[in-house]
Amino acid sequence: MFPRTKTLFTGMGAKIPSRTQRITLLERSTARGALLRGSRSMSILSNDKAIQNGDDFHALMIGGGFAMFGTPEGPWNISSRLEKRLGPRLKVDAVIEINGPRAETALTEKRKSFVHEAYADTMVLPDVEEFKRRVSTGEAQEPRAIFVATPPLFRGGLGPQNNLEIKLNELFPNAAIFLEKPVATGVPAEQSVGEAKAVGAMFATQHNAPVAVGYVLRYLNAVREMKKIIDDNNLTVMATNARYVTAYELAIKTDWWNKSIMQGPIIEQGTHICDLSRYFGGDVNIETICAHALEAHEKPGRLSKLNFDESVIPDNLRIPRATSASWKYESGAVGTMLHATALHGKDYAIELEVYADGFQLILSDPFGTPALHVRKPGSDVVEVYPTPGDDPFQSEIDAFIDVVEGKPNAKILSGYEDAAKTYEMTWAIRNSAEEWTRRLSQRQGRT
């Protein structure tokens, strides 16, 4: 599930900014000393870079589904961002997909479009070993970068069923790798987290090229400005408060509602806001995490707009309707989070609040029209800075390509080892919530 959001900030005691205070970040950049110093028009930059650097960029795509080739339901589409960035330089040598017809259908559409040259010789293959064989025989080029958008169930581990990263490191040690989040969704939790950390350590010590994980919210202009405000004012984060409330009416895929398949909304979806909390608060003291869940069988958890038959999912495997969690960061700061499956319609409600001495920074509507809300010393007024047109998905891919091509000041904001820490955090939240549910059920005589 992916959000289509429209969130309004209505914080306690906040004053509604006047029209003159609702200014875009880009408009305020000059007046505030380059508010978004270093930001740029990605579409113009992409075309310029494609022209200036004329060598072909050979890519391998793993996964032929929505995350790779797009869907009307959301903005994620790795291939389109690569096309925009690389232009005619992009050469996709193969798509690895066990559902061959699905990938062929996507490629057929690509070959009808203006980017047809990128996919003119693209092969659809069942596994990376076959692609390596083609490279060895000269039938395909060694990939400069590999883009992974398979379900996380099949990666992030050390076993034969989920050791994709191990294979990629062995077969293509010099290829840069971009992977979608989360890094895994394996069970049992402790083993899966341990294996994900081992994969991260392997990449850090053995792989010869950059590795990035797709925690896209880190690349928002508003998030970059929040970081800049904290750095420029030498602030120490005191607290974070995150909210991710899903609109569920159009969510009809039963896999998402079954926590034994996708491991539940905290691990699969709430991971975005957990990661962003960590991005500002730092490492979490995992032992301090305490969470509670509103379960599907409880009266407040009965949903009126389900458009599928939830009875096909056993009661104990249905996702929680809401989860609240709290924790301490290693710095001593505190954090809280609410994830809920509660809203009707299409738009989600997502916000992150960050507090430091004298400052309130709020990111709203990160997947829709992101905005930064700032209260600072000397004023009780909350100033609002919308960032219309910001595409963090493009910024994320641009940053990855910049690093691969050795551009100055280029930086990947989410590496694999760090992403594994977010994965550990989400499992700790789920486990804590389930443990409290178990305890309360025992007290109430429900098993």
Rosetta blueprint (number, residue, H / E / L):
1 M L
2 F L
3 P L
4 R L
5 T L
6 K L
7 T L
8 L L
9 F L
10 T L
11 G L
12 M L
13 G L
14 A L
15 K L
16 I L
17 P L
18 S L
19 R H
20 T H
21 Q H
22 R E
23 I L
24 T L
25 L L
26 L L
27 E L
28 R L
29 S L
30 T L
31 A L
32 R L
33 G L
34 A L
35 L L
36 L L
37 R L
38 G L
39 S L
40 R L
41 S L
42 M H
43 S H
44 I H
45 L H
46 S H
47 N H
48 D H
49 K H
50 A H
51 I H
52 Q H
53 N L
54 G L
55 D L
56 D L
57 F E
58 H E
59 A E
60 L E
61 M E
62 I E
63 G L
64 G L
65 G L
66 F H
67 A H
68 M H
69 F H
70 G L
71 T E
72 P L
73 E L
74 G E
75 P L
76 W L
77 N L
78 I H
79 S H
80 S H
81 R H
82 L H
83 E H
84 K H
85 R H
86 L H
87 G H
88 P H
89 R H
90 L E
91 K E
92 V E
93 D E
94 A E
95 V E
96 I E
97 E L
98 I L
99 N L
100 G H
101 P H
102 R H
103 A H
104 E H
105 T H
106 A H
107 L H
108 T H
109 E H
110 K H
111 R H
112 K L
113 S L
114 F L
115 V L
116 H H
117 E H
118 A H
119 Y H
120 A L
121 D L
122 T L
123 M E
124 V E
125 L E
126 P L
127 D L
128 V H
129 E H
130 E H
131 F H
132 K H
133 R H
134 R H
135 V H
136 S H
137 T L
138 G L
139 E L
140 A L
141 Q L
142 E L
143 P L
144 R L
145 A E
146 I E
147 F E
148 V E
149 A L
150 T L
151 P L
152 P H
153 L H
154 F H
155 R L
156 G L
157 G L
158 L L
159 G L
160 P L
161 Q L
162 N L
163 N L
164 L H
165 E H
166 I H
167 K H
168 L H
169 N H
170 E H
171 L H
172 F L
173 P L
174 N L
175 A L
176 A E
177 I E
178 F E
179 L E
180 E L
181 K L
182 P L
183 V L
184 A L
185 T L
186 G L
187 V L
188 P L
189 A H
190 E H
191 Q H
192 S H
193 V H
194 G H
195 E H
196 A H
197 K H
198 A H
199 V H
200 G H
201 A H
202 M H
203 F H
204 A H
205 T H
206 Q H
207 H L
208 N L
209 A L
210 P L
211 V E
212 A E
213 V E
214 G L
215 Y L
216 V H
217 L H
218 R H
219 Y H
220 L L
221 N H
222 A H
223 V H
224 R H
225 E H
226 M H
227 K H
228 K H
229 I H
230 I H
231 D H
232 D H
233 N L
234 N L
235 L L
236 T L
237 V E
238 M E
239 A E
240 T E
241 N E
242 A E
243 R E
244 Y E
245 V E
246 T E
247 A E
248 Y L
249 E L
250 L L
251 A L
252 I L
253 K L
254 T H
255 D H
256 W H
257 W H
258 N E
259 K L
260 S L
261 I L
262 M L
263 Q L
264 G L
265 P H
266 I H
267 I H
268 E H
269 Q L
270 G L
271 T H
272 H H
273 I H
274 C H
275 D H
276 L H
277 S H
278 R H
279 Y H
280 F H
281 G H
282 G L
283 D L
284 V E
285 N L
286 I H
287 E H
288 T H
289 I L
290 C E
291 A E
292 H E
293 A E
294 L E
295 E L
296 A L
297 H L
298 E L
299 K H
300 P H
301 G H
302 R L
303 L L
304 S L
305 K L
306 L L
307 N L
308 F L
309 D L
310 E H
311 S H
312 V H
313 I L
314 P L
315 D H
316 N H
317 L H
318 R E
319 I L
320 P L
321 R L
322 A E
323 T E
324 S E
325 A E
326 S E
327 W E
328 K E
329 Y E
330 E L
331 S L
332 G L
333 A L
334 V E
335 G E
336 T E
337 M E
338 L E
339 H E
340 A E
341 T E
342 A E
343 L E
344 H L
345 G L
346 K L
347 D L
348 Y L
349 A E
350 I E
351 E E
352 L E
353 E E
354 V E
355 Y E
356 A E
357 D L
358 G L
359 F E
360 Q E
361 L E
362 I E
363 L E
364 S E
365 D L
366 P L
367 F L
368 G L
369 T L
370 P L
371 A E
372 L E
373 H E
374 V E
375 R E
376 K L
377 P L
378 G L
379 S L
380 D L
381 V L
382 V L
383 E E
384 V E
385 Y E
386 P E
387 T L
388 P L
389 G L
390 D L
391 D L
392 P H
393 F H
394 Q H
395 S H
396 E H
397 I H
398 D H
399 A H
400 F H
401 I H
402 D H
403 V H
404 V H
405 E L
406 G L
407 K L
408 P L
409 N L
410 A L
411 K L
412 I L
413 L L
414 S L
415 G L
416 Y H
417 E H
418 D H
419 A H
420 A H
421 K H
422 T H
423 Y H
424 E H
425 M H
426 T H
427 W H
428 A H
429 I H
430 R H
431 N H
432 S H
433 A H
434 E H
435 E H
436 W H
437 T H
438 R H
439 R H
440 L H
441 S H
442 Q H
443 R H
444 Q L
445 G L
446 R L
447 T L
